[in-house]
Every structure is written in C-alpha cells, then in structure tokens.
Amino acid sequence: MYIFRNKQFFRLFLLTAILLAGAAIGVFFFSPVASAIVLAAGVLVLLVLIIDARSRYQAMERLSTELDEILHDNDRFLITECEEGELAILSSSIRKMTLKLKEQASKLTDEKKVLTDAIADIFHQMRTPLTSMRLSCSMLSEEDIPYEERIRFVRGIKKQLERMQWLVETLLKMSKIEAGTVTFKKERLDVHELVQKACEPLLIPLELRDIKLKIETNNAGLTGDMDWLAEAIGNIVKNCMEHTPEGGQITINSEENAIFTVLTVEDTGQGFDKNDIAHIFERFYKGKNSGSESVGIGLALSRTIITGLDGTIKAENGKNGGARFEIRFYKNIV
C-alpha cells in the first residue's frame, strides 16, 4: 500500500504489529483475557493508524492535484484547507507562496505590456523624424538642387537627429530610475541656485521668444539631488515656455516652512484643457494644446525624478489662466 512509503508510519505499524504478535502469544501462555484485551486494543490502534494515514495521504493528494493545476496555468490558486495541523501549516505556506508568485507573474505581465507599449510608442515617435530624414536624403541626392536648399535639408536632418537623441536619452534616464539603478543624492540645496541651474539652458530661447522669467525663491532650501532636480524643473519651465505666447511671463516662486518646501512654476499661456490635467504626466501623452513638436515625455521624466526624491508634483490651471505646477518636498519630522 502507498501509506507504507511513509517511514514514520511504517515504524509505528511495525511496532503495533509486534505488540499484536506479543498479545497473540500471551493468549496461549499467560492470561487469555488480558492478552485478548491487549490484542483488541492493538487492532483498534492499528485501524486508527491506517485510517489517519489514509486521510493524510488523501489530503496530500488533493494538495498535489491543486498544485499541478496551478503549474498548468489554471485559474485556481487557493489551496483547500486541511484539517490536520501539520498539513494546515503546509497548506497555508503554499497558499502564501502561490499568491506571491501569482502577484509577481501578474506584475511581470503588466511590465511586459508596458514595455511593449513603450516600444510601440518609441517606434511611433521615431517614425516621423525618420520619414522626414529619408525624404531629405532623397532630395539631397538630386544633382540639380540649389545650394540653399541643400543647407535647409541638412539643417532639417540635424534637427531631427537632435530630437531623436533627446528622446532616446530621456527614455534611458526614465528606465534607469524606474529600474532602481539610479542613486539620488540627498544634499541640502539652495532653491535659488537650483532654479538658476535649471533655467540656464533656456535663457536664450526665452529671450528669443520675448518671454520674461521671474524668480522669487525667498531663501528657501530643500534636500535632494542638484543635477536631477535641475533637469526636472528645466523640463517644466521648457513646457511653460512652449505654451506661453510672445511677451508673456513665467514665474517661479518657492517657500519653506516647518513641514515642507514648495516650488511653483506658472505661465501666462492658455493653460490646460480640463480633460488633460489627469493625464499630463503620463508618458507620451500629448494634450489638446500641445504643439506639433511635442513628444509628451518631458513632464513624465520630471514626475519620475521628483517622486524618486520623495517629492510630489501636481498640475492645474492658475487663477488668472495659464498653467501652474506645484512641487512639494516634505521634511522628516521626528
């Protein structure tokens, strides 16, 4: 029988069999009544032992069947409760492990879907500049094209290459942060210095667009990583610049209190469409008022960096119109 494969049961069975044999011998040589009682007790113990072992193996068989169904990707994942204490503990442990494995498998599936969607989005974003460059190269291959036209096509190709380079570099930065391979510094930063570094690459484009930049930091400070936060804030200011008309203004304010440091960036543009606000930080999302050159990834990177540094960011329309971004970094209070 399969129950004899259990060594512990086999030893108990052997001991009981010896007792029964001793009782049987005692019937003939000693007290028949006492030996009969011992013999009956031994038989009863043996029967109880066999029934108990059989029920245990039936429970283990059910457990094995359910595990086999789980391994074959069936929807079942809750292991049937067992009445025996040892098997109940084993069943509970397997249930926890199964649930954890299911969650991990679901997470991997979701990540695979996100990766697939991201690759599709990247291909979509790459397709437009690649098509433009292919057409430009085709035109440049013509022998009778004027010199001025050649220069225009070359500049166009350069611009598209720069756009593709920025897209790839931004996606790599986001992937590193999301994968947990980036170690952010936690240094005390002066907000005015941080904002100046963030806006420095945009000063000339702002001047060319006749957009005024107003900075009021009020000697505020925060804890974070200078380089990464400068990139996050720079992307936000760049977004405001792209949606602010000539002669407009971008205002950056900051304030520090005992609980948090808040940094606000506001512009005098047309603001957000109400349906876009909930999605404005999503990767590759382009709002209703986005320009044709917008990729929809700068604000997503900004949120990834800020949340990675334990900050929060929200977008809304200002009281006087225009876009308003609010960034908060909370302090650790003991």
C-alpha positions as CSV (number, residue, x, y, z in Angstrom):
1,M,0.0,0.0,0.0
2,Y,1.1,3.6,-0.7
3,I,0.8,4.5,3.0
4,F,3.8,2.3,3.8
5,R,6.0,4.6,1.8
6,N,5.9,6.9,4.9
7,K,8.8,5.7,7.1
8,Q,7.3,7.1,10.3
9,F,4.0,5.3,9.7
10,F,5.9,2.1,8.8
11,R,7.8,2.2,12.1
12,L,4.6,2.7,14.1
13,F,2.9,-0.1,12.1
14,L,5.8,-2.4,12.8
15,L,5.7,-1.6,16.5
16,T,2.0,-2.2,16.6
17,A,2.4,-5.5,14.7
18,I,5.0,-6.6,17.3
19,L,2.6,-5.7,20.1
20,L,-0.2,-7.7,18.4
21,A,2.1,-10.6,18.0
22,G,3.1,-10.5,21.6
23,A,-0.5,-10.3,22.7
24,A,-1.4,-13.3,20.5
25,I,1.4,-15.3,22.1
26,G,0.2,-14.3,25.5
27,V,-3.2,-15.8,24.8
28,F,-1.7,-19.2,24.8
29,F,0.9,-19.0,27.5
30,F,-0.4,-16.4,30.0
31,S,-3.8,-14.8,30.8
32,P,-6.1,-15.3,27.9
33,V,-8.4,-12.4,29.0
34,A,-5.6,-9.8,29.4
35,S,-4.0,-10.9,26.2
36,A,-7.3,-10.6,24.4
37,I,-7.8,-7.1,25.7
38,V,-4.3,-6.2,24.6
39,L,-4.9,-7.8,21.2
40,A,-8.2,-5.9,20.7
41,A,-6.5,-2.6,21.7
42,G,-3.7,-3.3,19.3
43,V,-6.1,-3.9,16.5
44,L,-8.0,-0.8,17.3
45,V,-4.8,1.3,17.3
46,L,-3.7,-0.3,14.0
47,L,-7.1,0.6,12.4
48,V,-6.9,4.2,13.7
49,L,-3.4,4.5,12.4
50,I,-4.4,3.2,9.0
51,I,-7.4,5.5,8.8
52,D,-5.4,8.5,9.9
53,A,-2.6,7.8,7.4
54,R,-5.1,7.3,4.6
55,S,-6.8,10.6,5.3
56,R,-3.4,12.3,5.4
57,Y,-2.5,10.9,2.0
58,Q,-5.8,11.8,0.6
59,A,-5.3,15.4,1.7
60,M,-1.8,15.4,0.3
61,E,-3.1,14.0,-2.9
62,R,-5.7,16.9,-3.2
63,L,-2.9,19.4,-2.4
64,S,-0.7,17.8,-5.1
65,T,-3.6,18.0,-7.6
66,E,-4.3,21.6,-7.0
67,L,-0.6,22.5,-7.2
68,D,-0.5,20.6,-10.5
69,E,-3.4,22.7,-11.8
70,I,-1.6,25.9,-10.7
71,L,1.5,24.8,-12.6
72,H,-0.6,24.3,-15.7
73,D,-1.8,27.9,-15.5
74,N,-5.3,27.1,-14.4
75,D,-7.2,29.9,-12.6
76,R,-7.2,28.1,-9.3
77,F,-4.8,29.4,-6.8
78,L,-6.4,28.9,-3.3
79,I,-5.3,25.7,-1.7
80,T,-8.1,23.7,0.1
81,E,-7.8,23.9,3.9
82,C,-6.7,20.7,5.6
83,E,-7.9,19.5,9.0
84,E,-4.6,18.2,10.2
85,G,-2.4,20.7,11.9
86,E,0.8,19.9,10.0
87,L,-0.9,19.9,6.7
88,A,-2.8,23.0,7.5
89,I,0.5,24.8,8.2
90,L,1.9,23.4,4.9
91,S,-1.2,24.4,3.0
92,S,-1.1,27.9,4.4
93,S,2.5,28.4,3.5
94,I,1.9,27.1,0.0
95,R,-1.1,29.4,-0.3
96,K,1.0,32.4,0.6
97,M,3.8,31.4,-1.8
98,T,1.2,30.8,-4.6
99,L,-0.4,34.2,-4.1
100,K,3.0,35.8,-4.1
101,L,4.0,34.0,-7.3
102,K,0.7,35.0,-8.9
103,E,1.3,38.6,-8.0
104,Q,4.8,38.5,-9.4
105,A,3.6,36.8,-12.6
106,S,0.9,39.4,-12.9
107,K,3.4,42.2,-12.3
108,L,5.8,40.8,-14.9
109,T,2.9,40.5,-17.4
110,D,2.0,44.2,-16.7
111,E,5.6,45.2,-17.1
112,K,5.9,43.3,-20.3
113,K,2.8,45.1,-21.6
114,V,4.1,48.5,-20.6
115,L,7.4,47.7,-22.3
116,T,5.6,46.6,-25.4
117,D,3.5,49.7,-25.4
118,A,6.6,51.8,-24.8
119,I,8.5,50.2,-27.7
120,A,5.5,50.8,-29.9
121,D,5.3,54.5,-28.8
122,I,9.0,54.9,-29.4
123,F,8.7,53.5,-32.8
124,H,5.8,55.8,-33.5
125,Q,7.8,58.8,-32.3
126,M,10.9,57.7,-34.3
127,R,8.9,57.1,-37.5
128,T,8.1,60.8,-38.1
129,P,11.7,62.1,-37.9
130,L,13.0,59.0,-39.8
131,T,10.5,59.6,-42.6
132,S,11.5,63.3,-42.7
133,M,15.2,62.5,-42.9
134,R,14.6,59.8,-45.6
135,L,12.8,62.4,-47.7
136,S,15.5,65.0,-47.1
137,C,18.2,62.5,-48.1
138,S,16.3,61.7,-51.2
139,M,16.2,65.3,-52.1
140,L,19.9,65.8,-51.4
141,S,20.7,63.0,-53.8
142,E,19.3,65.2,-56.7
143,E,22.2,66.8,-58.6
144,D,20.4,70.0,-59.6
145,I,19.2,71.0,-56.2
146,P,20.3,74.6,-55.3
147,Y,22.9,75.1,-52.5
148,E,20.4,77.0,-50.3
149,E,18.1,74.0,-50.5
150,R,20.8,71.6,-49.6
151,I,21.7,73.7,-46.5
152,R,18.0,73.7,-45.5
153,F,17.7,70.0,-45.8
154,V,20.9,69.4,-43.9
155,R,19.7,71.6,-41.0
156,G,16.4,69.8,-41.0
157,I,18.2,66.4,-40.7
158,K,20.3,67.7,-37.9
159,K,17.2,69.0,-36.1
160,Q,15.5,65.6,-36.4
161,L,18.7,63.8,-35.2
162,E,18.8,66.0,-32.1
163,R,15.2,65.3,-31.4
164,M,15.8,61.6,-31.7
165,Q,18.9,61.8,-29.5
166,W,16.9,63.7,-26.8
167,L,14.1,61.2,-26.9
168,V,16.4,58.2,-26.5
169,E,18.4,59.8,-23.7
170,T,15.2,60.8,-21.9
171,L,13.8,57.3,-22.1
172,L,17.1,55.8,-20.9
173,K,17.0,58.1,-17.9
174,M,13.4,57.2,-17.0
175,S,14.2,53.5,-17.4
176,K,17.2,53.7,-15.1
177,I,15.1,55.5,-12.4
178,E,12.2,53.1,-12.7
179,A,14.6,50.1,-12.6
180,G,16.1,51.4,-9.4
181,T,19.7,51.7,-10.7
182,V,19.9,55.5,-10.1
183,T,21.1,56.6,-6.6
184,F,19.9,60.0,-5.8
185,K,22.0,62.3,-3.7
186,K,20.3,63.7,-0.5
187,E,22.0,67.1,-0.1
188,R,20.9,70.4,1.3
189,L,20.2,72.6,-1.8
190,D,19.6,76.3,-2.2
191,V,16.4,76.7,-4.2
192,H,17.6,79.9,-6.0
193,E,20.8,78.2,-7.1
194,L,18.8,75.1,-8.2
195,V,16.3,77.2,-10.3
196,Q,19.1,79.2,-11.9
197,K,20.8,76.0,-13.0
198,A,17.5,74.5,-14.3
199,C,16.7,77.7,-16.3
200,E,20.2,78.4,-17.7
201,P,19.9,76.3,-20.9
202,L,16.5,78.1,-21.6
203,L,17.6,81.7,-21.2
204,I,18.4,82.3,-24.9
205,P,15.2,80.6,-26.1
206,L,13.2,82.7,-23.6
207,E,14.8,85.9,-24.8
208,L,14.2,85.0,-28.5
209,R,10.5,84.4,-27.6
210,D,10.4,87.6,-25.6
211,I,9.2,85.8,-22.5
212,K,10.1,87.2,-19.2
213,L,11.4,84.9,-16.4
214,K,10.6,86.0,-12.9
215,I,12.3,84.1,-10.0
216,E,11.3,84.6,-6.3
217,T,12.8,81.9,-4.1
218,N,12.7,83.7,-0.7
219,N,15.9,82.0,0.6
220,A,14.2,78.6,0.6
221,G,16.0,75.3,0.7
222,L,15.3,71.6,0.2
223,T,17.0,68.2,0.3
224,G,17.6,66.5,-3.0
225,D,19.9,65.9,-5.9
226,M,21.0,69.1,-7.7
227,D,21.6,67.7,-11.2
228,W,18.4,65.5,-11.4
229,L,16.2,68.2,-9.9
230,A,17.6,70.8,-12.3
231,E,16.6,68.6,-15.2
232,A,13.1,68.0,-13.7
233,I,12.5,71.7,-13.2
234,G,14.1,72.6,-16.5
235,N,11.6,70.3,-18.3
236,I,8.7,72.0,-16.5
237,V,9.9,75.5,-17.4
238,K,10.5,74.4,-21.0
239,N,6.9,73.1,-21.2
240,C,5.7,76.5,-19.9
241,M,7.9,78.3,-22.4
242,E,6.4,76.3,-25.3
243,H,2.9,77.2,-24.3
244,T,3.5,80.9,-23.4
245,P,2.9,83.5,-26.2
246,E,5.5,86.2,-27.0
247,G,5.5,88.9,-24.5
248,G,4.3,86.5,-21.8
249,Q,5.9,85.6,-18.4
250,I,7.0,82.6,-16.5
251,T,7.1,83.0,-12.7
252,I,8.9,80.7,-10.3
253,N,8.2,81.0,-6.6
254,S,9.3,79.0,-3.6
255,E,8.6,78.9,0.1
256,E,9.9,76.9,3.0
257,N,8.1,76.1,6.3
258,A,8.5,73.6,9.1
259,I,6.7,70.9,7.1
260,F,7.7,71.2,3.5
261,T,9.3,73.3,0.8
262,V,7.0,74.2,-2.1
263,L,8.1,75.3,-5.5
264,T,5.6,76.7,-8.0
265,V,6.0,77.4,-11.7
266,E,3.3,79.4,-13.5
267,D,3.0,80.8,-17.0
268,T,0.7,83.2,-18.8
269,G,-0.3,80.8,-21.6
270,Q,-3.7,79.3,-22.3
271,G,-3.4,76.6,-19.6
272,F,-4.6,73.0,-19.7
273,D,-7.7,71.5,-21.1
274,K,-9.7,70.1,-18.2
275,N,-9.6,66.6,-19.8
276,D,-5.8,66.7,-20.0
277,I,-4.9,67.5,-16.4
278,A,-5.3,63.9,-15.1
279,H,-3.0,62.6,-17.8
280,I,-0.5,65.4,-18.2
281,F,2.4,63.4,-16.5
282,E,1.8,60.2,-18.5
283,R,4.5,59.0,-20.8
284,F,3.9,60.1,-24.5
285,Y,0.7,61.9,-23.6
286,K,0.0,64.9,-25.7
287,G,-2.6,67.3,-24.5
288,K,-5.1,69.2,-26.6
289,N,-2.9,72.4,-26.6
290,S,0.4,70.6,-27.3
291,G,2.4,71.8,-30.2
292,S,3.4,69.6,-33.2
293,E,6.9,69.3,-31.9
294,S,5.8,67.9,-28.5
295,V,6.7,64.3,-27.7
296,G,4.9,64.1,-24.4
297,I,7.8,62.8,-22.3
298,G,9.5,65.8,-20.6
299,L,6.8,66.1,-17.9
300,A,6.8,62.3,-17.4
301,L,10.5,62.4,-16.7
302,S,10.0,65.4,-14.3
303,R,7.5,63.4,-12.3
304,T,9.7,60.3,-12.2
305,I,12.6,62.3,-10.8
306,I,10.5,64.2,-8.3
307,T,8.7,61.2,-6.9
308,G,12.0,59.3,-6.9
309,L,13.3,62.0,-4.5
310,D,10.2,61.6,-2.3
311,G,8.5,64.7,-3.6
312,T,5.1,65.4,-5.1
313,I,4.0,67.3,-8.2
314,K,0.6,68.4,-9.5
315,A,-0.5,70.4,-12.4
316,E,-3.5,72.7,-12.6
317,N,-4.7,75.9,-14.2
318,G,-3.8,79.2,-12.4
319,K,-6.3,81.6,-11.0
320,N,-5.6,84.1,-13.9
321,G,-5.3,81.4,-16.5
322,G,-2.2,79.7,-17.7
323,A,-0.6,76.5,-16.4
324,R,0.5,76.1,-12.8
325,F,2.9,73.4,-11.4
326,E,3.3,72.8,-7.7
327,I,6.2,70.7,-6.4
328,R,6.5,69.8,-2.7
329,F,9.3,68.2,-0.7
330,Y,8.2,67.2,2.8
331,K,10.6,67.2,5.7
332,N,11.2,64.3,8.0
333,I,9.6,65.1,11.4
334,V,10.7,63.1,14.4
